[in-house]
Amino acid sequence: MNKNVKCRILFAMLFALPVFLLAQVPKPVETDTVWVSGVPMVFIKVEGGTFSMGATSEQSVAADSDEKPVHKVTLTGFYIAQTEVTQELWQKIMDNNPSTIKGNNRPVHNVSWYDCMDFIEALNAISGKKFRMPTEAEWEYAARGGNRSKGFKFAGGNNAEKFAWNAESSGTELYFVKTKQPNELGLYDMGGNAYEWCGDFYGAYSDKAQNNPQGMDIGESRVLRGGSWQTPRNDCRVSNRHSCIPYDRREDYGLRLAVDSL
């Protein structure tokens, strides 16, 4: 091989290297900030996709029977709040704070599903938006990291203590939002801190593939997800499910907002 050929090959390799390295850097997650009554709400765009919902292999023996069977779910894109609804935002919208552990940047808690619906109705009237609770499928897809998922047991990793305030790590204390590490989408506290109400009625899973599922048509209980500062760490898994009657208030029940478009 002559010297000129070697030089051309070396030049091509040096030119291609930065292009290759840039290709390995993931595209930044798209965010949008909405201000309501002087309070900013950061939303993460979750690109649509298909995922396996339920007791996938990384959940192992920790999975409960209501997380089965695993089934394919396809979702269109949506936005979900970077954090749980804070007490500051709730106070601004509702002119009250039902939380038992106070703090502007702590998640609002001690709220029922119906309380959350009242809050969303008032929020939408002020903002002109169409905020809602996420569906259970949207919640799990986002907790898993959407199409950036790395297959972790918890939202962000396999070590719950890095990502979720739970009974083993919280010291019986509810913490400010964003004090643990985020998941692949940049979402905080998808595990632990406060449980998050979802829009769905609670019901058994089907093994059939589904598109944008909304849950059962009727039921007695509503879905909560994510575990809390009062629950064992395994309750903070991405596939773990919890349910409660919708008018019940408990000091570790909160919510996170979703919206189809901004």
TORKOL-4160 file (C-alpha; in steps of 0.2 Angstrom, whole numbers, padded with zeros to 4 digits, m for minus):
262
<pt num="1" X="0000" Y="0000" Z="0000"/>
<pt num="2" X="0008" Y="0017" Z="m0005"/>
<pt num="3" X="0009" Y="0032" Z="0006"/>
<pt num="4" X="m0005" Y="0042" Z="m0003"/>
<pt num="5" X="m0017" Y="0028" Z="0000"/>
<pt num="6" X="m0012" Y="0026" Z="0018"/>
<pt num="7" X="m0015" Y="0045" Z="0021"/>
<pt num="8" X="m0032" Y="0044" Z="0013"/>
<pt num="9" X="m0037" Y="0029" Z="0024"/>
<pt num="10" X="m0031" Y="0038" Z="0040"/>
<pt num="11" X="m0040" Y="0054" Z="0035"/>
<pt num="12" X="m0056" Y="0045" Z="0032"/>
<pt num="13" X="m0055" Y="0036" Z="0049"/>
<pt num="14" X="m0051" Y="0052" Z="0058"/>
<pt num="15" X="m0066" Y="0061" Z="0049"/>
<pt num="16" X="m0077" Y="0046" Z="0053"/>
<pt num="17" X="m0073" Y="0045" Z="0072"/>
<pt num="18" X="m0082" Y="0061" Z="0078"/>
<pt num="19" X="m0097" Y="0056" Z="0067"/>
<pt num="20" X="m0097" Y="0039" Z="0075"/>
<pt num="21" X="m0095" Y="0046" Z="0093"/>
<pt num="22" X="m0109" Y="0059" Z="0090"/>
<pt num="23" X="m0121" Y="0044" Z="0084"/>
<pt num="24" X="m0118" Y="0036" Z="0101"/>
<pt num="25" X="m0124" Y="0051" Z="0111"/>
<pt num="26" X="m0143" Y="0050" Z="0113"/>
<pt num="27" X="m0154" Y="0064" Z="0107"/>
<pt num="28" X="m0159" Y="0075" Z="0122"/>
<pt num="29" X="m0176" Y="0072" Z="0129"/>
<pt num="30" X="m0189" Y="0085" Z="0124"/>
<pt num="31" X="m0196" Y="0095" Z="0138"/>
<pt num="32" X="m0209" Y="0109" Z="0139"/>
<pt num="33" X="m0212" Y="0120" Z="0154"/>
<pt num="34" X="m0230" Y="0126" Z="0158"/>
<pt num="35" X="m0232" Y="0140" Z="0171"/>
<pt num="36" X="m0248" Y="0141" Z="0181"/>
<pt num="37" X="m0252" Y="0153" Z="0194"/>
<pt num="38" X="m0233" Y="0157" Z="0195"/>
<pt num="39" X="m0228" Y="0139" Z="0197"/>
<pt num="40" X="m0218" Y="0130" Z="0184"/>
<pt num="41" X="m0222" Y="0112" Z="0178"/>
<pt num="42" X="m0209" Y="0103" Z="0168"/>
<pt num="43" X="m0216" Y="0090" Z="0156"/>
<pt num="44" X="m0206" Y="0077" Z="0147"/>
<pt num="45" X="m0211" Y="0071" Z="0130"/>
<pt num="46" X="m0213" Y="0052" Z="0129"/>
<pt num="47" X="m0211" Y="0045" Z="0112"/>
<pt num="48" X="m0224" Y="0032" Z="0107"/>
<pt num="49" X="m0219" Y="0014" Z="0106"/>
<pt num="50" X="m0222" Y="m0004" Z="0110"/>
<pt num="51" X="m0217" Y="m0012" Z="0126"/>
<pt num="52" X="m0220" Y="m0028" Z="0137"/>
<pt num="53" X="m0231" Y="m0023" Z="0152"/>
<pt num="54" X="m0231" Y="m0033" Z="0168"/>
<pt num="55" X="m0220" Y="m0046" Z="0176"/>
<pt num="56" X="m0205" Y="m0046" Z="0164"/>
<pt num="57" X="m0190" Y="m0056" Z="0168"/>
<pt num="58" X="m0180" Y="m0042" Z="0178"/>
<pt num="59" X="m0195" Y="m0042" Z="0191"/>
<pt num="60" X="m0191" Y="m0060" Z="0195"/>
<pt num="61" X="m0199" Y="m0068" Z="0210"/>
<pt num="62" X="m0204" Y="m0051" Z="0217"/>
<pt num="63" X="m0218" Y="m0050" Z="0204"/>
<pt num="64" X="m0236" Y="m0052" Z="0211"/>
<pt num="65" X="m0249" Y="m0062" Z="0202"/>
<pt num="66" X="m0259" Y="m0047" Z="0197"/>
<pt num="67" X="m0244" Y="m0042" Z="0186"/>
<pt num="68" X="m0247" Y="m0057" Z="0175"/>
<pt num="69" X="m0248" Y="m0061" Z="0161"/>
<pt num="70" X="m0235" Y="m0050" Z="0152"/>
<pt num="71" X="m0243" Y="m0043" Z="0137"/>
<pt num="72" X="m0238" Y="m0031" Z="0123"/>
<pt num="73" X="m0244" Y="m0013" Z="0124"/>
<pt num="74" X="m0243" Y="0000" Z="0110"/>
<pt num="75" X="m0245" Y="0018" Z="0115"/>
<pt num="76" X="m0245" Y="0034" Z="0105"/>
<pt num="77" X="m0234" Y="0048" Z="0112"/>
<pt num="78" X="m0239" Y="0059" Z="0127"/>
<pt num="79" X="m0231" Y="0071" Z="0139"/>
<pt num="80" X="m0229" Y="0067" Z="0158"/>
<pt num="81" X="m0224" Y="0078" Z="0172"/>
<pt num="82" X="m0206" Y="0077" Z="0178"/>
<pt num="83" X="m0211" Y="0076" Z="0196"/>
<pt num="84" X="m0226" Y="0073" Z="0206"/>
<pt num="85" X="m0238" Y="0087" Z="0209"/>
<pt num="86" X="m0231" Y="0098" Z="0223"/>
<pt num="87" X="m0239" Y="0105" Z="0238"/>
<pt num="88" X="m0235" Y="0122" Z="0231"/>
<pt num="89" X="m0245" Y="0119" Z="0215"/>
<pt num="90" X="m0260" Y="0111" Z="0224"/>
<pt num="91" X="m0261" Y="0126" Z="0236"/>
<pt num="92" X="m0261" Y="0138" Z="0222"/>
<pt num="93" X="m0275" Y="0129" Z="0213"/>
<pt num="94" X="m0286" Y="0123" Z="0227"/>
<pt num="95" X="m0282" Y="0136" Z="0240"/>
<pt num="96" X="m0279" Y="0122" Z="0253"/>
<pt num="97" X="m0266" Y="0109" Z="0257"/>
<pt num="98" X="m0272" Y="0092" Z="0263"/>
<pt num="99" X="m0254" Y="0085" Z="0266"/>
<pt num="100" X="m0249" Y="0079" Z="0283"/>
<pt num="101" X="m0230" Y="0083" Z="0280"/>
<pt num="102" X="m0229" Y="0101" Z="0274"/>
<pt num="103" X="m0217" Y="0108" Z="0262"/>
<pt num="104" X="m0219" Y="0117" Z="0245"/>
<pt num="105" X="m0208" Y="0106" Z="0236"/>
<pt num="106" X="m0214" Y="0090" Z="0244"/>
<pt num="107" X="m0227" Y="0080" Z="0234"/>
<pt num="108" X="m0245" Y="0084" Z="0239"/>
<pt num="109" X="m0252" Y="0068" Z="0248"/>
<pt num="110" X="m0267" Y="0063" Z="0258"/>
<pt num="111" X="m0278" Y="0065" Z="0242"/>
<pt num="112" X="m0291" Y="0054" Z="0235"/>
<pt num="113" X="m0294" Y="0050" Z="0217"/>
<pt num="114" X="m0309" Y="0061" Z="0217"/>
<pt num="115" X="m0299" Y="0075" Z="0225"/>
<pt num="116" X="m0286" Y="0073" Z="0211"/>
<pt num="117" X="m0300" Y="0075" Z="0198"/>
<pt num="118" X="m0306" Y="0091" Z="0206"/>
<pt num="119" X="m0289" Y="0098" Z="0206"/>
<pt num="120" X="m0286" Y="0093" Z="0188"/>
<pt num="121" X="m0303" Y="0101" Z="0183"/>
<pt num="122" X="m0298" Y="0117" Z="0192"/>
<pt num="123" X="m0281" Y="0117" Z="0184"/>
<pt num="124" X="m0287" Y="0115" Z="0167"/>
<pt num="125" X="m0300" Y="0130" Z="0169"/>
<pt num="126" X="m0285" Y="0141" Z="0174"/>
<pt num="127" X="m0272" Y="0135" Z="0162"/>
<pt num="128" X="m0283" Y="0131" Z="0147"/>
<pt num="129" X="m0275" Y="0114" Z="0145"/>
<pt num="130" X="m0281" Y="0097" Z="0146"/>
<pt num="131" X="m0271" Y="0089" Z="0160"/>
<pt num="132" X="m0276" Y="0072" Z="0166"/>
<pt num="133" X="m0269" Y="0057" Z="0176"/>
<pt num="134" X="m0259" Y="0045" Z="0166"/>
<pt num="135" X="m0266" Y="0028" Z="0161"/>
<pt num="136" X="m0259" Y="0014" Z="0170"/>
<pt num="137" X="m0250" Y="0008" Z="0154"/>
<pt num="138" X="m0243" Y="0026" Z="0151"/>
<pt num="139" X="m0237" Y="0026" Z="0169"/>
<pt num="140" X="m0228" Y="0010" Z="0167"/>
<pt num="141" X="m0220" Y="0014" Z="0150"/>
<pt num="142" X="m0214" Y="0031" Z="0157"/>
<pt num="143" X="m0207" Y="0023" Z="0172"/>
<pt num="144" X="m0198" Y="0010" Z="0162"/>
<pt num="145" X="m0190" Y="0024" Z="0152"/>
<pt num="146" X="m0201" Y="0023" Z="0136"/>
<pt num="147" X="m0191" Y="0019" Z="0121"/>
<pt num="148" X="m0175" Y="0023" Z="0130"/>
<pt num="149" X="m0178" Y="0009" Z="0143"/>
<pt num="150" X="m0163" Y="m0001" Z="0148"/>
<pt num="151" X="m0174" Y="m0015" Z="0156"/>
<pt num="152" X="m0172" Y="m0010" Z="0175"/>
<pt num="153" X="m0181" Y="m0017" Z="0189"/>
<pt num="154" X="m0185" Y="0000" Z="0196"/>
<pt num="155" X="m0187" Y="0017" Z="0187"/>
<pt num="156" X="m0169" Y="0021" Z="0183"/>
<pt num="157" X="m0159" Y="0006" Z="0189"/>
<pt num="158" X="m0159" Y="m0010" Z="0199"/>
<pt num="159" X="m0153" Y="m0002" Z="0215"/>
<pt num="160" X="m0169" Y="0005" Z="0223"/>
<pt num="161" X="m0160" Y="0016" Z="0235"/>
<pt num="162" X="m0153" Y="0027" Z="0221"/>
<pt num="163" X="m0170" Y="0031" Z="0214"/>
<pt num="164" X="m0184" Y="0028" Z="0226"/>
<pt num="165" X="m0188" Y="0034" Z="0244"/>
<pt num="166" X="m0195" Y="0019" Z="0252"/>
<pt num="167" X="m0198" Y="0012" Z="0270"/>
<pt num="168" X="m0180" Y="0006" Z="0271"/>
<pt num="169" X="m0172" Y="0022" Z="0266"/>
<pt num="170" X="m0184" Y="0036" Z="0270"/>
<pt num="171" X="m0183" Y="0036" Z="0289"/>
<pt num="172" X="m0202" Y="0038" Z="0289"/>
<pt num="173" X="m0200" Y="0055" Z="0280"/>
<pt num="174" X="m0208" Y="0061" Z="0264"/>
<pt num="175" X="m0195" Y="0070" Z="0254"/>
<pt num="176" X="m0194" Y="0085" Z="0242"/>
<pt num="177" X="m0196" Y="0080" Z="0224"/>
<pt num="178" X="m0180" Y="0077" Z="0213"/>
<pt num="179" X="m0169" Y="0072" Z="0228"/>
<pt num="180" X="m0166" Y="0055" Z="0220"/>
<pt num="181" X="m0159" Y="0051" Z="0203"/>
<pt num="182" X="m0170" Y="0051" Z="0188"/>
<pt num="183" X="m0174" Y="0037" Z="0176"/>
<pt num="184" X="m0169" Y="0036" Z="0157"/>
<pt num="185" X="m0182" Y="0049" Z="0153"/>
<pt num="186" X="m0177" Y="0062" Z="0166"/>
<pt num="187" X="m0192" Y="0058" Z="0177"/>
<pt num="188" X="m0190" Y="0059" Z="0196"/>
<pt num="189" X="m0198" Y="0049" Z="0210"/>
<pt num="190" X="m0207" Y="0036" Z="0198"/>
<pt num="191" X="m0204" Y="0025" Z="0212"/>
<pt num="192" X="m0206" Y="0029" Z="0230"/>
<pt num="193" X="m0210" Y="0046" Z="0239"/>
<pt num="194" X="m0229" Y="0046" Z="0236"/>
<pt num="195" X="m0240" Y="0033" Z="0227"/>
<pt num="196" X="m0247" Y="0040" Z="0211"/>
<pt num="197" X="m0266" Y="0039" Z="0206"/>
<pt num="198" X="m0269" Y="0033" Z="0188"/>
<pt num="199" X="m0285" Y="0036" Z="0178"/>
<pt num="200" X="m0289" Y="0017" Z="0176"/>
<pt num="201" X="m0301" Y="0006" Z="0185"/>
<pt num="202" X="m0291" Y="m0008" Z="0193"/>
<pt num="203" X="m0293" Y="m0025" Z="0185"/>
<pt num="204" X="m0285" Y="m0041" Z="0179"/>
<pt num="205" X="m0273" Y="m0041" Z="0164"/>
<pt num="206" X="m0276" Y="m0050" Z="0148"/>
<pt num="207" X="m0263" Y="m0059" Z="0137"/>
<pt num="208" X="m0269" Y="m0050" Z="0122"/>
<pt num="209" X="m0259" Y="m0036" Z="0114"/>
<pt num="210" X="m0267" Y="m0019" Z="0116"/>
<pt num="211" X="m0267" Y="m0002" Z="0109"/>
<pt num="212" X="m0268" Y="0013" Z="0121"/>
<pt num="213" X="m0277" Y="0003" Z="0134"/>
<pt num="214" X="m0288" Y="0013" Z="0146"/>
<pt num="215" X="m0291" Y="0000" Z="0159"/>
<pt num="216" X="m0308" Y="m0009" Z="0164"/>
<pt num="217" X="m0324" Y="0000" Z="0159"/>
<pt num="218" X="m0331" Y="m0002" Z="0176"/>
<pt num="219" X="m0324" Y="m0006" Z="0193"/>
<pt num="220" X="m0324" Y="m0002" Z="0212"/>
<pt num="221" X="m0305" Y="0003" Z="0214"/>
<pt num="222" X="m0293" Y="0014" Z="0205"/>
<pt num="223" X="m0275" Y="0010" Z="0201"/>
<pt num="224" X="m0260" Y="0018" Z="0210"/>
<pt num="225" X="m0242" Y="0015" Z="0205"/>
<pt num="226" X="m0225" Y="0018" Z="0211"/>
<pt num="227" X="m0224" Y="0013" Z="0229"/>
<pt num="228" X="m0221" Y="0026" Z="0243"/>
<pt num="229" X="m0210" Y="0032" Z="0257"/>
<pt num="230" X="m0220" Y="0020" Z="0268"/>
<pt num="231" X="m0219" Y="0004" Z="0258"/>
<pt num="232" X="m0205" Y="m0009" Z="0256"/>
<pt num="233" X="m0193" Y="m0006" Z="0242"/>
<pt num="234" X="m0200" Y="m0020" Z="0231"/>
<pt num="235" X="m0217" Y="m0010" Z="0230"/>
<pt num="236" X="m0207" Y="0003" Z="0220"/>
<pt num="237" X="m0204" Y="m0009" Z="0206"/>
<pt num="238" X="m0210" Y="m0002" Z="0188"/>
<pt num="239" X="m0222" Y="m0016" Z="0186"/>
<pt num="240" X="m0229" Y="m0017" Z="0204"/>
<pt num="241" X="m0248" Y="m0012" Z="0205"/>
<pt num="242" X="m0259" Y="m0006" Z="0219"/>
<pt num="243" X="m0277" Y="m0001" Z="0220"/>
<pt num="244" X="m0289" Y="0008" Z="0232"/>
<pt num="245" X="m0307" Y="0014" Z="0232"/>
<pt num="246" X="m0307" Y="0031" Z="0224"/>
<pt num="247" X="m0313" Y="0041" Z="0239"/>
<pt num="248" X="m0300" Y="0035" Z="0251"/>
<pt num="249" X="m0286" Y="0047" Z="0257"/>
<pt num="250" X="m0270" Y="0041" Z="0264"/>
<pt num="251" X="m0255" Y="0050" Z="0268"/>
<pt num="252" X="m0244" Y="0042" Z="0255"/>
<pt num="253" X="m0256" Y="0045" Z="0240"/>
<pt num="254" X="m0252" Y="0058" Z="0228"/>
<pt num="255" X="m0252" Y="0061" Z="0209"/>
<pt num="256" X="m0243" Y="0065" Z="0193"/>
<pt num="257" X="m0250" Y="0074" Z="0178"/>
<pt num="258" X="m0250" Y="0069" Z="0160"/>
<pt num="259" X="m0257" Y="0077" Z="0144"/>
<pt num="260" X="m0258" Y="0072" Z="0126"/>
<pt num="261" X="m0251" Y="0088" Z="0119"/>
<pt num="262" X="m0244" Y="0105" Z="0124"/>
